Amino acid sequence: MTQVHYTCQPCRLHLPVAYAHAMTPTRDAQSDPIERNAPTVDEVMALMPAAQAEPVIEISREQAATVRKLLRG
């Protein structure tokens, strides 16, 4: 799945665009080139239709530790 990200200018948080636009409803498109070129929430959601239907997979702390060990090599 492709995720489009956006850096929130006031706080410099790196967020998925859908969340960033939900948090910043008043956009200053004239002064902020990132805002001017940022996709709308609808455009982002069109790119990620499967993300809305995917279940969240919960794992235990032990399983998470095993995954971290495997990723480290």
N, C-alpha and C positions, 0 to 999 in steps of 0.2 A: 504494500500500500504506500502510495506517495503522500507525504505530509508536507503541506506548504506552511512555512513558519514566518513569523513577523516579529520584529523587535519593537517592543513598546517603548516609545521615545521618552516619556517622563521617568520611567523606572528602569529602563533597559532590560526588561524581562524578555526572554526569548520564548514566545508562545505560539501555539497553532493559531492561524489567522482567525478561525471562527471564534475562538475565545477572546482574542485581542480586539476584534471588532465589537464583540458583545460588551467588552469592558470600556471601549472608547467610542461611544456613539456619536460624539461630535468630532468630526475629522477636519483638520485644516489642510485640505488638499493643495492649496496654493503654496504654502510655505514648507511643506514636508514632502520631499520627493518619494519617500517610501510609502506614505499614505496615498499619494497620487497614483502609484502603480500597484497598490495592494488590491487583490481580488476581493469581491464582496463575499459575504457569508454564503450566499446562494451558490456562487461559483465554487467555493471551497467544498461545500457539501456535495455538489455534483461530482467532484473529483473523488470523494470518499463515501459512496453510498453503502459500501459493505461495512464501514466502520460503525455505522449506527446499529447494525444487526449482530455484530460479533459479541459473543458473551465474554465477560471478564473471567480470566482464569486465575484462580487463587491457588497459591502453593504455600507450603509450610516453610518455616525458617530453615529447617534442615534441608529441604529440597532447594531452597534458594542458595544455601551455602554450597551444596553440591554443584549447582549450576555455575556459581562463581569460580569454584575450583577448576571445573572443566574448561571454562573460558580462559582462565589464566594459563592453563597448560601444565 
